Amino acid sequence: MQTSTYSKVRVNPWSVYPGAIAGWVMDAFNLSMMFLLVPVIADLFFPAHYGLAIIGTWSIYTTTFIFRPVGGLIFGRLGDRIGRKNTMTITLLGLGLITFATGFLPVYSVIGIAAPLLLFLFRIITGIFAGGEYGNGSSILMETVGAPKRGIWGAAIQSGYPLGYTLAAVIFLYLHYVFPGTEFAITGWRWMFWIGIIPAIIGLVIRLKMPESAMWIETKDRAKKLTLSDVFKNRRLTYEIITSVLAMTGIAWVYGLTLGFFPTVLSFDGFLKFPYFLYVVITAILVSLLGYLSSGYLSDHIGRRTVMVIYSILAIIFSIPLTFLIIKHYLGFSGSLIFASIIAFLTTGIYGVIPSFLSEKYPTEVRSTGTGIGFNGGFILGNWSTVFLLLIVSFTSPFFFGWWGIFVIIGELFIFSSALLSKETRGLDLSDVKL
Protein backbone atom coordinates (compact mmCIF):
# COMPACT_ATOMS: atom_id res chain seq x y z
CA MET A 1 0.00 0.00 0.00
CA GLN A 2 1.32 3.45 -0.89
CA THR A 3 2.21 5.57 2.14
CA SER A 4 0.27 8.82 2.22
CA THR A 5 1.74 12.16 3.15
CA TYR A 6 -0.75 12.27 5.99
CA SER A 7 0.74 9.20 7.65
CA LYS A 8 3.99 11.16 8.09
CA VAL A 9 2.34 14.32 9.42
CA ARG A 10 0.68 13.41 12.70
CA VAL A 11 -0.89 16.27 14.63
CA ASN A 12 -1.47 15.95 18.36
CA PRO A 13 -5.25 15.49 18.82
CA TRP A 14 -5.13 17.78 21.85
CA SER A 15 -4.21 20.68 19.55
CA VAL A 16 -7.50 20.16 17.69
CA TYR A 17 -9.86 18.89 20.39
CA PRO A 18 -10.55 22.19 22.29
CA GLY A 19 -11.45 24.02 19.08
CA ALA A 20 -13.64 21.19 17.85
CA ILE A 21 -15.57 20.66 21.08
CA ALA A 22 -16.18 24.42 21.44
CA GLY A 23 -18.72 24.21 18.62
CA TRP A 24 -20.45 21.23 20.21
CA VAL A 25 -20.79 23.09 23.51
CA MET A 26 -22.15 26.19 21.78
CA ASP A 27 -24.57 24.16 19.67
CA ALA A 28 -25.88 22.26 22.69
CA PHE A 29 -26.09 25.41 24.80
CA ASN A 30 -28.27 27.07 22.19
CA LEU A 31 -30.52 24.07 21.62
CA SER A 32 -30.89 23.33 25.32
CA MET A 33 -32.08 26.84 26.06
CA MET A 34 -35.20 26.12 24.05
CA PHE A 35 -35.78 22.87 25.97
CA LEU A 36 -35.59 24.79 29.23
CA LEU A 37 -37.46 27.88 28.07
CA VAL A 38 -40.44 26.10 26.46
CA PRO A 39 -43.00 27.24 29.10
CA VAL A 40 -41.63 30.82 29.10
CA ILE A 41 -41.45 31.09 25.30
CA ALA A 42 -44.97 29.66 25.04
CA ASP A 43 -46.35 32.36 27.35
CA LEU A 44 -44.44 35.23 25.76
CA PHE A 45 -44.60 34.48 22.04
CA PHE A 46 -48.07 32.95 21.61
CA PRO A 47 -51.70 33.83 22.44
CA ALA A 48 -53.04 32.72 25.82
CA HIS A 49 -53.84 29.05 25.21
CA TYR A 50 -51.36 26.88 27.09
CA GLY A 51 -51.82 23.65 25.14
CA LEU A 52 -51.57 25.24 21.70
CA ALA A 53 -48.77 27.55 22.84
CA ILE A 54 -46.69 24.58 24.03
CA ILE A 55 -47.23 22.75 20.74
CA GLY A 56 -46.42 25.95 18.82
CA THR A 57 -43.19 26.45 20.74
CA TRP A 58 -42.10 22.85 20.23
CA SER A 59 -43.00 23.17 16.53
CA ILE A 60 -40.81 26.26 16.09
CA TYR A 61 -37.99 24.57 17.95
CA THR A 62 -38.39 21.40 15.90
CA THR A 63 -38.73 23.18 12.57
CA THR A 64 -35.27 24.59 13.24
CA PHE A 65 -33.89 21.11 12.71
CA ILE A 66 -35.30 20.91 9.20
CA PHE A 67 -32.74 23.54 8.27
CA ARG A 68 -29.80 21.86 9.97
CA PRO A 69 -29.23 19.62 6.92
CA VAL A 70 -29.15 22.80 4.81
CA GLY A 71 -26.30 24.03 6.98
CA GLY A 72 -24.68 20.60 6.89
CA LEU A 73 -24.81 20.67 3.10
CA ILE A 74 -23.62 24.28 2.63
CA PHE A 75 -20.88 24.33 5.23
CA GLY A 76 -19.96 20.68 4.79
CA ARG A 77 -19.25 21.31 1.14
CA LEU A 78 -17.40 24.50 2.08
CA GLY A 79 -15.31 22.57 4.60
CA ASP A 80 -14.29 20.07 1.93
CA ARG A 81 -13.27 22.92 -0.39
CA ILE A 82 -11.65 25.63 1.79
CA GLY A 83 -10.77 23.60 4.88
CA ARG A 84 -12.31 22.44 8.16
CA LYS A 85 -10.74 25.19 10.28
CA ASN A 86 -11.83 28.15 8.12
CA THR A 87 -15.38 26.87 7.83
CA MET A 88 -15.65 26.15 11.55
CA THR A 89 -14.71 29.78 12.25
CA ILE A 90 -17.58 30.99 10.06
CA THR A 91 -20.19 28.67 11.60
CA LEU A 92 -19.28 29.44 15.21
CA LEU A 93 -19.30 33.19 14.54
CA GLY A 94 -22.72 32.96 12.89
CA LEU A 95 -24.14 30.78 15.66
CA GLY A 96 -22.89 33.12 18.36
CA LEU A 97 -24.29 36.24 16.70
CA ILE A 98 -27.76 34.81 16.00
CA THR A 99 -27.99 33.49 19.56
CA PHE A 100 -27.13 36.92 20.93
CA ALA A 101 -29.60 38.66 18.60
CA THR A 102 -32.46 36.36 19.68
CA GLY A 103 -32.33 37.96 23.11
CA PHE A 104 -33.62 41.23 21.60
CA LEU A 105 -36.78 39.80 19.99
CA PRO A 106 -40.07 41.55 20.90
CA VAL A 107 -42.83 39.36 22.38
CA TYR A 108 -46.46 38.70 21.37
CA SER A 109 -47.92 41.42 23.60
CA VAL A 110 -45.81 43.98 21.71
CA ILE A 111 -46.02 42.99 18.03
CA GLY A 112 -48.63 40.21 17.97
CA ILE A 113 -48.32 37.35 15.50
CA ALA A 114 -45.06 38.80 14.18
CA ALA A 115 -43.38 37.65 17.41
CA PRO A 116 -43.55 33.88 16.77
CA LEU A 117 -42.80 34.49 13.08
CA LEU A 118 -39.60 36.36 13.93
CA LEU A 119 -38.64 33.66 16.42
CA PHE A 120 -39.28 31.10 13.69
CA LEU A 121 -36.98 33.00 11.29
CA PHE A 122 -34.22 33.33 13.87
CA ARG A 123 -34.39 29.63 14.69
CA ILE A 124 -34.08 28.78 10.99
CA ILE A 125 -30.87 30.82 10.80
CA THR A 126 -29.71 29.16 14.01
CA GLY A 127 -30.34 25.75 12.48
CA ILE A 128 -28.30 26.54 9.37
CA PHE A 129 -25.22 27.66 11.30
CA ALA A 130 -25.58 24.86 13.87
CA GLY A 131 -25.91 22.33 11.05
CA GLY A 132 -22.57 23.45 9.67
CA GLU A 133 -20.74 22.67 12.90
CA TYR A 134 -20.93 18.90 13.02
CA GLY A 135 -19.45 17.78 9.72
CA ASN A 136 -16.36 19.96 10.03
CA GLY A 137 -15.76 19.61 13.76
CA SER A 138 -16.13 15.85 13.64
CA SER A 139 -13.99 15.50 10.52
CA ILE A 140 -11.04 17.57 11.72
CA LEU A 141 -10.71 15.55 14.95
CA MET A 142 -11.40 12.12 13.44
CA GLU A 143 -8.82 12.82 10.70
CA THR A 144 -6.27 13.71 13.37
CA VAL A 145 -6.79 10.69 15.64
CA GLY A 146 -5.39 7.24 14.91
CA ALA A 147 -7.76 4.33 14.29
CA PRO A 148 -7.20 2.47 17.63
CA LYS A 149 -8.64 5.32 19.73
CA ARG A 150 -11.00 6.99 17.27
CA GLY A 151 -14.08 5.77 19.13
CA ILE A 152 -13.16 7.24 22.52
CA TRP A 153 -11.97 10.50 20.95
CA GLY A 154 -15.24 10.70 19.06
CA ALA A 155 -17.11 10.23 22.33
CA ALA A 156 -14.98 12.94 23.91
CA ILE A 157 -15.96 15.50 21.29
CA GLN A 158 -19.59 14.36 21.29
CA SER A 159 -19.54 15.00 25.04
CA GLY A 160 -19.67 18.67 24.18
CA TYR A 161 -23.43 18.21 23.93
CA PRO A 162 -24.08 17.17 27.55
CA LEU A 163 -21.55 19.79 28.66
CA GLY A 164 -23.40 22.47 26.71
CA TYR A 165 -26.74 21.28 28.06
CA THR A 166 -25.37 21.36 31.61
CA LEU A 167 -23.99 24.86 31.07
CA ALA A 168 -27.39 26.03 29.85
CA ALA A 169 -29.16 24.42 32.81
CA VAL A 170 -26.76 25.93 35.35
CA ILE A 171 -27.12 29.41 33.83
CA PHE A 172 -30.90 28.93 33.70
CA LEU A 173 -30.87 28.08 37.40
CA TYR A 174 -28.59 31.02 38.25
CA LEU A 175 -30.72 33.52 36.31
CA HIS A 176 -33.82 32.35 38.17
CA TYR A 177 -32.15 33.45 41.38
CA VAL A 178 -30.98 36.74 39.87
CA PHE A 179 -34.41 37.40 38.32
CA PRO A 180 -36.92 35.77 40.73
CA GLY A 181 -40.60 35.24 39.98
CA THR A 182 -42.04 37.24 37.09
CA GLU A 183 -38.75 39.07 36.54
CA PHE A 184 -37.39 36.03 34.72
CA ALA A 185 -40.23 36.20 32.17
CA ILE A 186 -39.54 39.90 31.67
CA THR A 187 -35.75 40.02 31.47
CA GLY A 188 -34.12 36.81 32.71
CA TRP A 189 -34.88 34.70 29.63
CA ARG A 190 -33.20 37.29 27.41
CA TRP A 191 -29.96 36.93 29.34
CA MET A 192 -29.93 33.23 28.42
CA PHE A 193 -29.40 34.27 24.80
CA TRP A 194 -27.10 37.20 25.50
CA ILE A 195 -24.76 35.07 27.59
CA GLY A 196 -24.56 32.67 24.63
CA ILE A 197 -22.11 35.00 22.90
CA ILE A 198 -19.46 34.24 25.55
CA PRO A 199 -18.75 30.56 24.70
CA ALA A 200 -18.80 31.55 21.01
CA ILE A 201 -16.07 34.16 21.54
CA ILE A 202 -13.96 31.75 23.58
CA GLY A 203 -14.37 29.09 20.90
CA LEU A 204 -13.39 31.49 18.12
CA VAL A 205 -10.16 32.45 19.88
CA ILE A 206 -9.27 28.77 20.28
CA ARG A 207 -10.14 27.90 16.68
CA LEU A 208 -8.01 30.64 15.20
CA LYS A 209 -4.96 28.99 16.81
CA MET A 210 -5.67 25.34 15.98
CA PRO A 211 -4.01 23.55 13.02
CA GLU A 212 -5.80 22.44 9.87
CA SER A 213 -6.38 18.75 9.17
CA ALA A 214 -3.25 17.30 7.53
CA MET A 215 -5.40 14.69 5.81
CA TRP A 216 -7.58 17.40 4.25
CA ILE A 217 -4.50 19.35 3.11
CA GLU A 218 -3.32 16.25 1.26
CA THR A 219 -6.62 15.82 -0.61
CA LYS A 220 -7.82 19.42 -1.00
CA ASP A 221 -6.97 19.66 -4.71
CA ARG A 222 -9.08 16.61 -5.50
CA ALA A 223 -11.88 17.84 -3.23
CA LYS A 224 -12.12 21.18 -5.04
CA LYS A 225 -12.79 19.40 -8.34
CA LEU A 226 -15.79 17.48 -6.98
CA THR A 227 -19.35 18.77 -7.22
CA LEU A 228 -22.42 17.88 -5.19
CA SER A 229 -23.76 15.91 -8.13
CA ASP A 230 -20.60 13.80 -7.99
CA VAL A 231 -21.44 12.94 -4.39
CA PHE A 232 -25.04 11.95 -5.03
CA LYS A 233 -24.29 10.14 -8.29
CA ASN A 234 -21.97 7.84 -6.36
CA ARG A 235 -24.24 4.97 -5.28
CA ARG A 236 -22.02 3.91 -2.39
CA LEU A 237 -21.88 7.43 -0.93
CA THR A 238 -25.64 7.81 -1.31
CA TYR A 239 -26.14 4.52 0.52
CA GLU A 240 -23.82 5.66 3.34
CA ILE A 241 -25.74 8.93 3.67
CA ILE A 242 -29.03 7.00 3.91
CA THR A 243 -27.72 4.72 6.67
CA SER A 244 -26.27 7.75 8.48
CA VAL A 245 -29.62 9.57 8.35
CA LEU A 246 -31.37 6.41 9.53
CA ALA A 247 -29.19 6.19 12.66
CA MET A 248 -29.51 9.87 13.47
CA THR A 249 -33.27 9.83 12.96
CA GLY A 250 -33.55 7.23 15.70
CA ILE A 251 -31.13 8.98 18.05
CA ALA A 252 -32.76 12.40 17.64
CA TRP A 253 -36.22 10.81 17.96
CA VAL A 254 -35.41 9.17 21.29
CA TYR A 255 -33.41 12.13 22.63
CA GLY A 256 -36.43 14.39 22.23
CA LEU A 257 -38.63 11.89 24.06
CA THR A 258 -36.25 11.56 27.01
CA LEU A 259 -33.79 14.30 27.94
CA GLY A 260 -35.54 16.83 25.74
CA PHE A 261 -38.92 16.13 27.30
CA PHE A 262 -37.87 15.62 30.93
CA PRO A 263 -38.03 19.32 31.93
CA THR A 264 -41.66 19.49 30.78
CA VAL A 265 -42.69 16.12 32.27
CA LEU A 266 -41.00 16.61 35.64
CA SER A 267 -42.45 20.09 36.19
CA PHE A 268 -45.93 19.28 34.85
CA ASP A 269 -48.75 19.89 37.34
CA GLY A 270 -46.17 20.89 39.93
CA PHE A 271 -44.84 17.32 40.30
CA LEU A 272 -41.35 18.64 41.06
CA LYS A 273 -41.09 22.30 41.95
CA PHE A 274 -38.33 24.56 40.69
CA PRO A 275 -35.40 24.04 41.10
CA TYR A 276 -35.76 20.33 41.93
CA PHE A 277 -36.85 19.23 38.47
CA LEU A 278 -33.79 21.04 37.12
CA TYR A 279 -31.51 19.17 39.54
CA VAL A 280 -32.87 15.93 38.09
CA VAL A 281 -32.25 17.11 34.53
CA ILE A 282 -28.69 18.30 35.24
CA THR A 283 -27.81 15.03 36.98
CA ALA A 284 -29.26 12.98 34.12
CA ILE A 285 -27.27 15.01 31.59
CA LEU A 286 -24.01 14.49 33.48
CA VAL A 287 -24.69 10.75 33.72
CA SER A 288 -25.37 10.68 29.97
CA LEU A 289 -21.79 11.91 29.59
CA LEU A 290 -20.65 8.59 31.07
CA GLY A 291 -22.86 6.84 28.54
CA TYR A 292 -21.16 8.72 25.71
CA LEU A 293 -17.67 7.79 26.90
CA SER A 294 -18.58 4.16 27.55
CA SER A 295 -20.09 3.63 24.09
CA GLY A 296 -17.11 5.29 22.41
CA TYR A 297 -14.64 3.23 24.45
CA LEU A 298 -16.48 -0.02 23.80
CA SER A 299 -16.70 0.71 20.07
CA ASP A 300 -12.89 0.69 19.90
CA HIS A 301 -12.90 -2.85 21.29
CA ILE A 302 -16.05 -4.61 20.06
CA GLY A 303 -17.02 -2.49 17.05
CA ARG A 304 -19.32 0.40 16.16
CA ARG A 305 -22.23 -1.75 14.97
CA THR A 306 -22.16 -4.05 17.99
CA VAL A 307 -22.31 -1.14 20.43
CA MET A 308 -25.25 0.42 18.57
CA VAL A 309 -27.19 -2.84 18.64
CA ILE A 310 -26.50 -3.45 22.35
CA TYR A 311 -27.43 0.08 23.42
CA SER A 312 -30.64 0.15 21.38
CA ILE A 313 -31.82 -3.17 22.85
CA LEU A 314 -30.99 -2.13 26.43
CA ALA A 315 -32.77 1.18 25.91
CA ILE A 316 -35.99 -0.58 24.94
CA ILE A 317 -35.79 -3.08 27.80
CA PHE A 318 -35.09 -0.61 30.60
CA SER A 319 -36.15 2.90 29.62
CA ILE A 320 -39.84 2.16 29.05
CA PRO A 321 -40.68 0.73 32.51
CA LEU A 322 -38.48 3.30 34.26
CA THR A 323 -40.02 6.23 32.42
CA PHE A 324 -43.49 4.87 33.21
CA LEU A 325 -42.75 5.40 36.90
CA ILE A 326 -41.55 8.96 36.24
CA ILE A 327 -44.40 10.00 33.96
CA LYS A 328 -47.00 8.56 36.32
CA HIS A 329 -45.39 10.58 39.14
CA TYR A 330 -44.99 7.43 41.26
CA LEU A 331 -41.53 8.59 42.28
CA GLY A 332 -40.33 11.41 44.45
CA PHE A 333 -37.30 13.57 43.86
CA SER A 334 -34.69 10.88 44.66
CA GLY A 335 -36.38 8.18 42.59
CA SER A 336 -36.82 10.49 39.61
CA LEU A 337 -33.17 11.51 39.83
CA ILE A 338 -31.91 7.92 39.81
CA PHE A 339 -34.24 6.59 37.13
CA ALA A 340 -33.87 9.62 34.83
CA SER A 341 -30.10 9.15 35.03
CA ILE A 342 -30.36 5.50 34.02
CA ILE A 343 -32.61 6.41 31.10
CA ALA A 344 -30.22 9.15 29.99
CA PHE A 345 -27.26 6.75 30.10
CA LEU A 346 -29.03 4.14 27.96
CA THR A 347 -30.93 6.25 25.44
CA THR A 348 -28.43 9.03 24.72
CA GLY A 349 -25.15 7.26 25.52
CA ILE A 350 -25.16 5.81 22.02
CA TYR A 351 -24.28 9.30 20.75
CA GLY A 352 -20.68 8.58 21.76
CA VAL A 353 -20.09 6.16 18.89
CA ILE A 354 -21.57 8.43 16.20
CA PRO A 355 -18.51 10.58 15.27
CA SER A 356 -16.37 7.53 14.46
CA PHE A 357 -19.31 5.63 12.93
CA LEU A 358 -20.06 8.46 10.49
CA SER A 359 -16.52 9.60 9.69
CA GLU A 360 -15.45 6.10 8.69
CA LYS A 361 -18.16 5.98 6.02
CA TYR A 362 -16.79 8.78 3.83
CA PRO A 363 -13.54 9.56 1.97
CA THR A 364 -11.65 12.70 2.99
CA GLU A 365 -12.67 14.62 -0.15
CA VAL A 366 -16.34 14.58 0.92
CA ARG A 367 -16.14 13.71 4.63
CA SER A 368 -17.48 17.03 5.93
CA THR A 369 -20.28 16.96 3.36
CA GLY A 370 -21.30 13.36 4.00
CA THR A 371 -21.03 13.60 7.77
CA GLY A 372 -22.82 16.95 7.86
CA ILE A 373 -25.75 15.74 5.76
CA GLY A 374 -25.89 12.34 7.46
CA PHE A 375 -25.86 13.69 11.00
CA ASN A 376 -28.21 16.62 10.50
CA GLY A 377 -30.50 14.82 8.08
CA GLY A 378 -31.75 12.66 10.92
CA PHE A 379 -33.18 15.70 12.68
CA ILE A 380 -35.68 16.38 9.86
CA LEU A 381 -37.94 13.62 11.16
CA GLY A 382 -36.26 12.69 14.43
CA ASN A 383 -36.90 15.91 16.29
CA TRP A 384 -40.61 15.87 15.55
CA SER A 385 -41.15 12.93 17.90
CA THR A 386 -42.28 15.12 20.80
CA VAL A 387 -44.65 17.17 18.62
CA PHE A 388 -46.17 14.01 17.15
CA LEU A 389 -46.55 12.56 20.63
CA LEU A 390 -48.26 15.69 21.98
CA LEU A 391 -50.66 15.79 19.04
CA ILE A 392 -51.64 12.14 19.49
CA VAL A 393 -51.98 12.51 23.25
CA SER A 394 -54.26 15.54 22.79
CA PHE A 395 -56.80 13.11 21.31
CA THR A 396 -56.01 10.06 23.46
CA SER A 397 -54.78 11.59 26.73
CA PRO A 398 -55.39 8.51 28.95
CA PHE A 399 -52.90 6.57 26.83
CA PHE A 400 -49.97 8.97 27.04
CA PHE A 401 -47.45 6.48 28.36
CA GLY A 402 -48.54 3.77 25.93
CA TRP A 403 -47.86 6.05 23.01
CA TRP A 404 -44.59 7.21 24.57
CA GLY A 405 -43.37 3.62 24.81
CA ILE A 406 -44.32 2.92 21.20
CA PHE A 407 -42.46 6.03 20.09
CA VAL A 408 -39.29 5.00 21.95
CA ILE A 409 -39.37 1.56 20.32
CA ILE A 410 -39.75 3.18 16.88
CA GLY A 411 -36.70 5.35 17.48
CA GLU A 412 -34.54 2.48 18.69
CA LEU A 413 -35.55 0.39 15.67
CA PHE A 414 -34.18 3.12 13.41
CA ILE A 415 -30.82 2.86 15.19
CA PHE A 416 -30.90 -0.94 15.14
CA SER A 417 -31.66 -0.99 11.41
CA SER A 418 -28.84 1.42 10.58
CA ALA A 419 -26.35 -0.74 12.45
CA LEU A 420 -27.44 -3.87 10.59
CA LEU A 421 -27.26 -2.13 7.21
CA SER A 422 -23.77 -0.69 7.82
CA LYS A 423 -20.37 -2.33 7.54
CA GLU A 424 -18.14 -2.67 10.58
CA THR A 425 -15.34 -0.09 10.28
CA ARG A 426 -13.48 -0.37 13.60
CA GLY A 427 -9.73 -0.08 13.02
CA LEU A 428 -10.12 1.45 9.57
CA ASP A 429 -7.47 3.90 8.33
CA LEU A 430 -9.43 6.90 7.03
CA SER A 431 -6.93 7.41 4.21
CA ASP A 432 -8.01 3.99 2.88
CA VAL A 433 -11.62 5.15 2.35
CA LYS A 434 -11.82 5.98 -1.35
CA LEU A 435 -14.42 7.51 -3.63
Secondary structure by P-SEA (a helix, b strand, c coil): ccccccccccccccccccccaaaaaaaaaaaaaaaaaaaaaaaccccccaaaaaaaaaaaaaaaaaaaaaaaaaaaaaaaaacaaaaaaaaaaaaaaaaaaaaaccccccccaaaaaaaaaaaaaaaaaaaaccaaaaaaaaaacccccaaaaaaaaaaaaaaaaaaaaaaaaaaaaacccccccccaaaaaaaaaaaaaaaaaaaaaaccccaaaaacaaaaaaccaaaaaacaaaaaaaaaaaaaaaaaaaaaaacccaaaaaaaccccccaaaaaaaaaaaaaaaaaaaaaaaaaaacccaaaaaaaaaaaaaacaaaaaaaaaaccccaaaaaaaaaaaaacccccccccaaaaaaacccccaaaaaaaaaacccccccaaaaaaaaaaaacccaaaaaaaaaaaaaaaaaaaaaaacccccccccccccc
